[in-house]
Amino acid sequence: MKIVSTLGQGPVLNVLHGWGMNAHLFDEWSVQLSQHFQVNLIDLPGHGLNHEQAFPANLTEVAEVSKEIPSGIWLGWSLGGMLALNQALHYPEQVRALVMMCATPSFTAQKHWPHGTDVQVLQQFGKELQQDVKKTIHTFLALEVMGSPDERSQLRELKTKVFERPLPDVTALTHGLSLLEKTDLSSQLKNLQMPSLWLSGRRDRLVLPAAVEQAAKACGGEYHMVRGASHAPFIHHAEEITQTILDFL
């Protein structure tokens, strides 16, 4: 993990991005958040400005490299949320409160977790990665904005931010996909010690609102749906999310 930008003063807010992305996506939103927090934007191992650090192959190693991040409120988006949840479960003293944005304890569908994504979607991404990393990330970005009323403008914004920074290599992306495919922390939700807020996008096609709501109920957390938003609600619904976080805290 690597803090690539720090802005503002106040309670520490550590922000983690999703698979194949980078912290650059949160630059505009961090200005707004910095009015209330000390915002630490973090690049995951193997991503963005932290592309030279190897992405660990398992959650135990991810938790270890995450121990260098200061304690505070953790906000994780998509894969970043899964990693933040894992940190909260294993190093609760490091996580004062947890904000899960379009993220769940199990990305893929299970018998006990019916609202997850079909595992074949991730397996297809894994095959495409071997052919063309940039094209695969472009396809994933298109899925992230699918269903939003302004898909094209959101896709342009995401593409600009993602491709302005070094792209992850195949190994980092493959390890990330493996974690998304195999991780299931749902049975551990009852052990979550800190307050948690679970945010979903009403039009999200990757992480369904029903899954986020199920996770919130399982741990006694708060749930909030951002209507009109897809998988990247921070693009055009930043003010609503910021206010929801402030109300939660």
C-alpha positions as CSV (number, residue, x, y, z in Angstrom):
1,M,0.0,0.0,0.0
2,K,1.2,3.5,-0.7
3,I,-0.3,6.9,0.2
4,V,0.1,8.9,-3.0
5,S,-1.7,12.1,-1.8
6,T,-2.7,13.6,1.5
7,L,-5.1,16.6,1.7
8,G,-6.9,18.4,4.6
9,Q,-7.0,18.2,8.3
10,G,-9.1,16.4,10.8
11,P,-9.9,12.7,11.3
12,V,-7.9,10.4,9.1
13,L,-9.8,9.0,6.1
14,N,-7.9,6.3,4.1
15,V,-9.4,5.8,0.7
16,L,-8.8,2.6,-1.4
17,H,-9.6,2.2,-5.0
18,G,-10.9,-0.9,-6.9
19,W,-9.4,-3.5,-9.3
20,G,-7.3,-2.1,-12.1
21,M,-7.9,1.5,-11.0
22,N,-5.8,4.0,-9.1
23,A,-6.2,6.8,-6.5
24,H,-6.1,9.5,-9.2
25,L,-9.9,8.8,-9.7
26,F,-10.6,10.4,-6.3
27,D,-8.7,13.6,-6.8
28,E,-11.7,15.9,-7.2
29,W,-13.7,14.2,-4.5
30,S,-10.8,14.4,-2.1
31,V,-10.9,18.2,-2.3
32,Q,-14.5,18.0,-1.0
33,L,-13.7,15.4,1.6
34,S,-10.7,17.4,2.8
35,Q,-13.0,20.0,4.3
36,H,-13.8,17.5,7.0
37,F,-11.0,14.9,7.0
38,Q,-7.3,14.3,6.5
39,V,-7.7,12.4,3.3
40,N,-5.1,9.8,2.4
41,L,-5.5,8.5,-1.2
42,I,-3.9,5.1,-1.5
43,D,-2.7,3.1,-4.5
44,L,-3.0,-0.6,-4.0
45,P,0.2,-2.7,-4.6
46,G,1.0,-3.0,-8.3
47,H,-1.4,-0.1,-9.2
48,G,-0.9,3.6,-10.2
49,L,2.1,5.2,-8.6
50,N,2.6,2.1,-6.6
51,H,2.9,-0.1,-9.7
52,E,6.4,-1.4,-8.7
53,Q,5.2,-3.1,-5.5
54,A,4.1,-6.7,-6.1
55,F,0.4,-7.3,-5.4
56,P,0.2,-10.1,-2.8
57,A,-1.4,-13.4,-3.8
58,N,-3.5,-13.8,-0.6
59,L,-5.4,-11.7,1.9
60,T,-3.0,-12.4,4.8
61,E,-0.2,-10.8,2.9
62,V,-2.4,-7.9,1.8
63,A,-3.3,-7.2,5.4
64,E,0.4,-7.3,6.3
65,V,1.4,-4.7,3.7
66,S,-1.6,-2.6,4.8
67,K,-0.4,-2.3,8.4
68,E,1.8,0.7,7.4
69,I,-1.3,2.7,6.7
70,P,-2.2,5.0,9.7
71,S,-5.2,4.1,11.8
72,G,-8.4,6.0,11.0
73,I,-11.6,5.7,9.0
74,W,-11.2,3.3,6.0
75,L,-13.2,3.9,2.9
76,G,-12.9,1.2,0.2
77,W,-14.5,1.0,-3.2
78,S,-15.1,-2.3,-4.9
79,L,-12.0,-4.5,-4.4
80,G,-10.6,-1.8,-2.1
81,G,-13.7,-2.3,0.1
82,M,-13.0,-6.0,0.4
83,L,-9.4,-5.3,1.4
84,A,-10.6,-2.6,3.9
85,L,-13.1,-5.1,5.4
86,N,-10.3,-7.7,5.7
87,Q,-8.2,-5.2,7.5
88,A,-11.0,-4.3,9.8
89,L,-11.5,-7.9,10.7
90,H,-7.9,-8.8,11.3
91,Y,-6.5,-5.5,12.7
92,P,-9.5,-3.7,14.2
93,E,-7.3,-1.3,16.1
94,Q,-6.3,0.2,12.8
95,V,-9.9,0.8,11.6
96,R,-12.0,3.3,13.6
97,A,-14.9,3.0,11.2
98,L,-15.5,1.3,7.9
99,V,-17.2,2.7,4.8
100,M,-17.9,0.2,2.1
101,M,-18.7,1.7,-1.3
102,C,-20.1,-0.7,-3.9
103,A,-18.3,-3.4,-2.1
104,T,-19.3,-6.7,-0.4
105,P,-17.6,-9.5,1.5
106,S,-18.1,-11.9,-1.4
107,F,-17.9,-10.5,-5.0
108,T,-19.0,-13.7,-6.6
109,A,-22.4,-15.5,-6.1
110,Q,-22.6,-18.3,-3.6
111,K,-25.5,-20.5,-2.4
112,H,-25.6,-18.3,0.8
113,W,-24.8,-15.2,-1.2
114,P,-27.2,-15.2,-4.2
115,H,-26.7,-11.5,-5.2
116,G,-23.0,-11.8,-6.2
117,T,-21.5,-11.7,-9.7
118,D,-21.3,-14.8,-11.8
119,V,-17.8,-16.2,-11.4
120,Q,-17.6,-16.7,-15.2
121,V,-17.4,-12.9,-15.6
122,L,-14.2,-12.8,-13.7
123,Q,-12.8,-15.9,-15.4
124,Q,-13.4,-14.2,-18.8
125,F,-11.6,-11.1,-17.6
126,G,-8.7,-13.4,-16.6
127,K,-8.5,-14.8,-20.2
128,E,-8.7,-11.4,-21.8
129,L,-5.9,-10.1,-19.6
130,Q,-3.5,-12.5,-21.2
131,Q,-4.2,-10.9,-24.6
132,D,-4.5,-7.1,-23.9
133,V,-4.4,-5.4,-20.5
134,K,-5.5,-2.0,-21.7
135,K,-8.4,-3.4,-23.6
136,T,-9.5,-5.5,-20.6
137,I,-9.5,-2.5,-18.3
138,H,-11.4,-0.5,-20.8
139,T,-14.1,-3.3,-20.9
140,F,-14.2,-3.3,-17.1
141,L,-14.6,0.5,-17.0
142,A,-17.6,0.2,-19.4
143,L,-19.2,-2.2,-16.9
144,E,-18.6,0.2,-14.1
145,V,-20.7,2.9,-15.7
146,M,-23.3,0.7,-17.3
147,G,-26.8,1.6,-16.3
148,S,-26.0,5.2,-15.4
149,P,-28.0,7.9,-17.2
150,D,-24.7,9.5,-18.5
151,E,-22.6,6.4,-19.4
152,R,-20.5,8.1,-22.0
153,S,-19.4,11.1,-20.0
154,Q,-18.6,8.9,-16.9
155,L,-16.7,6.5,-19.1
156,R,-14.6,9.3,-20.6
157,E,-13.8,10.6,-17.1
158,L,-12.8,7.2,-15.8
159,K,-10.7,6.4,-18.8
160,T,-8.8,9.7,-18.5
161,K,-7.9,9.2,-14.9
162,V,-7.0,5.5,-15.2
163,F,-4.8,5.8,-18.3
164,E,-3.0,8.9,-17.0
165,R,-1.2,6.7,-14.5
166,P,0.9,3.5,-15.1
167,L,-1.3,0.5,-15.7
168,P,-1.0,-2.5,-13.4
169,D,0.8,-5.5,-14.9
170,V,-0.8,-8.8,-15.7
171,T,0.4,-10.4,-12.4
172,A,-1.1,-7.7,-10.2
173,L,-4.4,-7.8,-12.1
174,T,-4.5,-11.6,-12.0
175,H,-3.9,-11.7,-8.3
176,G,-6.7,-9.1,-7.8
177,L,-9.1,-11.1,-9.9
178,S,-8.2,-14.2,-7.9
179,L,-9.0,-12.4,-4.6
180,L,-12.4,-11.2,-6.0
181,E,-13.2,-14.7,-7.2
182,K,-12.2,-16.7,-4.1
183,T,-12.7,-14.3,-1.2
184,D,-15.8,-14.9,1.0
185,L,-15.7,-12.9,4.3
186,S,-19.5,-13.1,4.8
187,S,-19.4,-15.5,7.7
188,Q,-17.0,-13.1,9.5
189,L,-19.3,-10.1,9.3
190,K,-20.7,-10.9,12.7
191,N,-17.2,-10.3,14.1
192,L,-16.9,-6.7,12.8
193,Q,-16.2,-4.5,15.8
194,M,-16.4,-1.0,14.5
195,P,-19.4,1.0,13.0
196,S,-19.8,0.4,9.3
197,L,-21.6,2.2,6.4
198,W,-22.5,0.3,3.3
199,L,-23.1,2.4,0.1
200,S,-24.6,1.1,-3.1
201,G,-25.5,2.5,-6.5
202,R,-29.1,1.9,-7.5
203,R,-28.0,1.1,-11.1
204,D,-24.8,-0.9,-10.2
205,R,-24.5,-4.0,-12.4
206,L,-21.2,-5.3,-10.9
207,V,-22.1,-5.2,-7.2
208,L,-25.8,-5.4,-6.8
209,P,-27.5,-3.2,-4.2
210,A,-29.2,-6.3,-2.7
211,A,-25.8,-7.7,-1.9
212,V,-24.6,-4.5,-0.2
213,E,-27.8,-4.4,1.8
214,Q,-27.5,-8.0,2.8
215,A,-23.9,-7.3,4.1
216,A,-25.1,-4.3,6.1
217,K,-27.8,-6.3,7.8
218,A,-25.4,-9.1,8.6
219,C,-23.1,-6.9,10.6
220,G,-25.6,-4.4,12.0
221,G,-24.2,-1.6,9.8
222,E,-26.0,1.3,8.1
223,Y,-27.1,1.0,4.5
224,H,-27.6,3.8,2.0
225,M,-28.5,3.5,-1.7
226,V,-27.4,6.3,-4.1
227,R,-30.3,6.5,-6.6
228,G,-29.2,7.2,-10.2
229,A,-25.7,6.0,-9.6
230,S,-23.9,2.9,-11.0
231,H,-20.7,1.3,-9.8
232,A,-18.8,4.6,-9.5
233,P,-21.2,6.8,-7.5
234,F,-18.4,9.2,-6.5
235,I,-18.3,10.7,-10.0
236,H,-21.6,12.6,-10.0
237,H,-23.0,11.9,-6.5
238,A,-20.0,12.9,-4.4
239,E,-21.9,15.5,-2.4
240,E,-24.6,13.0,-1.4
241,I,-22.0,10.4,-0.4
242,T,-20.0,12.9,1.6
243,Q,-23.0,14.0,3.5
244,T,-24.0,10.4,4.2
245,I,-20.6,9.7,5.6
246,L,-20.7,12.7,7.8
247,D,-24.2,11.8,9.1
248,F,-23.0,8.2,9.7
249,L,-20.0,9.4,11.7
